[in-house]
Amino acid sequence: MSQTTAALKMKIAALEARIEQRFLELARALRALQESDPAAFAQVVATSAIGRRRAYYLVSVSRAFDGLPVADERLEQIGWTKLAILAPHVGAANVGELLDFADRHTAFELQGFADDLPRQEEHCVLLRMTTPDYAFYLDVMTAFGARRRGRGLADKETALRAVLTAAMAARKQK
């Protein structure tokens, strides 16, 4: 276990008792652990009082709201339940409007409102590969900037974009 993983696990253990007051800090620690050591994240989720569903909601809140122009105090005031409802729909253009709406409505009302909102543009691609093809995929992706992380890859979206850009440039030169 790396020092980072151990430190994150200790931080999560300390914060889980104060989830209602410090949920953003807990969300960020859970997200960092999930990204750096997915196996340790799964272990923490399985053994902690946080619960699997809440842990994944907290990670989604961190992913959605970190980097947006909004103060942590405002997010803490609104609460993780409402933020988890908004997470799939929030972006820099609508964060203020959605948080204002969340301030004035219950989580139940917010859920009905959010059901009609478009999700932020995001797509998931599933690839099924043979073992040799997957090994080749890993070699190509790491050559274009992805980093091995546990059994998977970090920064794979950036690397895939670089692969596709290079492929299109090569095709145009023909």
ZIRAPE-V241036 format. One record per pair of residues at least 12 apart in sequence whose C-alpha atoms are under 8 Angstrom apart, sorted by sequence separation. I is the first residue (numbers start at 1). J is the second residue. D is the distance in Angstrom with one decimal. If there is no record, write none. Layout:
i=I j=J d=D
i=I j=J d=D
//
This chain:
i=86 j=98 d=7.4
i=146 j=158 d=7.3
i=145 j=158 d=7.3
i=146 j=159 d=5.3
i=12 j=26 d=6.1
i=145 j=159 d=5.1
i=11 j=26 d=7.9
i=141 j=156 d=6.8
i=144 j=159 d=5.0
i=144 j=160 d=7.5
i=12 j=29 d=6.4
i=142 j=159 d=7.4
i=11 j=29 d=7.2
i=12 j=30 d=7.0
i=141 j=159 d=5.7
i=144 j=162 d=6.3
i=61 j=80 d=7.2
i=141 j=160 d=6.6
i=144 j=163 d=6.5
i=82 j=102 d=6.7
i=8 j=29 d=6.1
i=78 j=99 d=7.7
i=8 j=30 d=7.7
i=58 j=80 d=7.0
i=61 j=83 d=6.2
i=65 j=87 d=7.3
i=85 j=107 d=7.8
i=141 j=163 d=7.6
i=61 j=84 d=5.5
i=64 j=87 d=5.2
i=68 j=91 d=7.4
i=69 j=92 d=7.1
i=140 j=163 d=8.0
i=8 j=32 d=7.7
i=9 j=33 d=7.7
i=60 j=84 d=6.7
i=64 j=88 d=7.1
i=68 j=92 d=5.8
i=78 j=102 d=6.9
i=8 j=33 d=6.3
i=30 j=55 d=7.2
i=65 j=90 d=7.7
i=70 j=95 d=7.9
i=78 j=103 d=6.3
i=82 j=107 d=5.5
i=85 j=110 d=7.3
i=89 j=114 d=7.5
i=58 j=84 d=7.1
i=61 j=87 d=5.7
i=64 j=90 d=6.7
i=70 j=96 d=7.8
i=81 j=107 d=7.0
i=85 j=111 d=6.3
i=31 j=58 d=8.0
i=57 j=84 d=5.7
i=60 j=87 d=6.4
i=64 j=91 d=7.5
i=68 j=95 d=7.6
i=5 j=33 d=6.5
i=27 j=55 d=7.5
i=30 j=58 d=7.6
i=31 j=59 d=5.0
i=60 j=88 d=8.0
i=82 j=110 d=7.2
i=86 j=114 d=6.6
i=89 j=117 d=6.6
i=30 j=59 d=6.2
i=85 j=114 d=7.0
i=89 j=118 d=6.3
i=90 j=119 d=7.8
i=91 j=120 d=7.0
i=28 j=58 d=8.0
i=89 j=119 d=4.5
i=90 j=120 d=6.8
i=5 j=36 d=7.5
i=27 j=58 d=4.7
i=28 j=59 d=6.9
i=31 j=62 d=6.9
i=88 j=119 d=5.5
i=89 j=120 d=5.3
i=5 j=37 d=6.9
i=16 j=48 d=7.9
i=26 j=58 d=7.7
i=27 j=59 d=5.3
i=31 j=63 d=7.7
i=88 j=120 d=6.3
i=16 j=49 d=7.2
i=16 j=50 d=6.3
i=24 j=58 d=7.7
i=27 j=61 d=7.0
i=28 j=62 d=5.6
i=5 j=40 d=7.3
i=9 j=44 d=7.2
i=13 j=48 d=7.6
i=23 j=58 d=7.5
i=27 j=62 d=5.6
i=24 j=62 d=7.0
i=24 j=72 d=7.5
i=24 j=75 d=7.9
i=24 j=76 d=6.9
i=23 j=76 d=7.2
i=22 j=76 d=7.5
i=21 j=76 d=7.4
i=24 j=80 d=7.9
i=23 j=80 d=6.8
i=20 j=79 d=7.8
i=39 j=150 d=7.8
i=37 j=149 d=7.3
i=38 j=150 d=7.0
i=36 j=149 d=6.7
i=37 j=150 d=6.2
i=35 j=149 d=8.0
i=36 j=150 d=7.7
i=35 j=154 d=7.7
//
